[in-house]
């Protein structure tokens, strides 16, 4: 779990993890990216007293991919769960369900269904080519909307899933080189990882048995100006160059849907 300050978010995430119903041991690695607020530092001190819990230090610029690779190298168990600090579990069964899929032969990344706090879809798989890059399928739709229930409620194969909540066998993560920390420090690192897994012959899945709440980007926000805008544009151009996302047709997303919308709108 990468984090910086916002002790309330991290504490909420960790409190929800205390509900876990999981048969094996769970190691918790919290990666602190330069927190300075007293509340966060007190929380880290408390975490250091918990069994199988380590606070790793990552000073300097935020680089999600590098932090995940750092934690993956430190992890001692065979499965990794990449989890944002602004994700909140609704029950204790989600991790067991995700690992059950991730341990199957030929499976790469396993993603969860994520909901906004109002119950709308935030993530139920990523479609390649949406917006000339990659987008969240059915984002903003209601799970109760029967028009696109196949997207909302079905465990299925997808090209990519978000790393806000992603489970993968550690050996498979390492086999494809993990995340590309140089090319995709902040955006599209999960998409690039999943496409590398797909190229290696592994199937990425989103499973709706695991449904969590995502308070999206509460920690960092979504600034798109100055250096952040230049960084985002560079990562977008590299995604397009590497995976041809401006023109590629996602085999797991209908060509009848508009490439300009995440809402599964039919092409005109």
C-alpha positions, 0 to 999 in steps of 0.5 A: 500500500503506497501512502503519503500523509492522509492518515485517515485514508490509510487508517480506514483502509487498514481497518477494513483489512482487519475484516479479512477472512483469509486462510493463509498469512498476510504480510502488510507492506506500507510504502511511505512516500515522504509523509510529514504530518504528525498523524501519519507518523503516529500511525506508522509507529503503531503499525511497526508494532503489528506482526507481519507489518513493515513500513518501507520508506520511499523518499523523493518524487512519487513513482507508483511503479517504482514503489510497487517493484520495491515492495514486490522485491521485499515481499516474502509470500508467493502472491502480491496484492497491490492496493491503494490507500484510498480503497476500502473493503466491504467484506472479508472475502475479497482477497480469498476470491482474488487469490483463488483466480490468481493461482490458476495456471495461465492467469496473470493479473486479477482485478476487483470490481471497484465502486465509488462511494455513491455505488456507481462503477469506478472499475470493472476492467480496462478497455484498450483504445478508449480515448486513444489510450485505455479507459475503465469500461462502464465507468459511472454506470449503476451496477443495478443497470441491467442494460450492461449487466454483463460488464457490471456483474460478470467475472470475465477476461479483460485486457487490463485491470487497475492496480488500485486493487490487483492480485498476481502471483509474485513469480509472474509479476517478476517474470515480465519485469514488474512495472516500468518505473522509467516509462510509467511512473504514475499513469498507465503502469498497470495497463503496461504490466497487464499487456506484458502479461497478456503478451506472455500468454497469461490471461488477465481477469476482473472478478466481481466476487471481489467488490470494494470501494475506491475513494479515487485519487483522494491522496494525490488528486488529479492535477493536470498542469505544469510538470504533471501535465508534461509527465502525463503527456509523455506517459500517454505518448509512450503507451501509444507508441508501445501498444498502438492504443490509438488504433488497436481494437481490444479483443475483449471490448466490443467494436460496436462501442464508441472509442471516445467514451468509457460508458459503453455507448454505441457508435453512431 
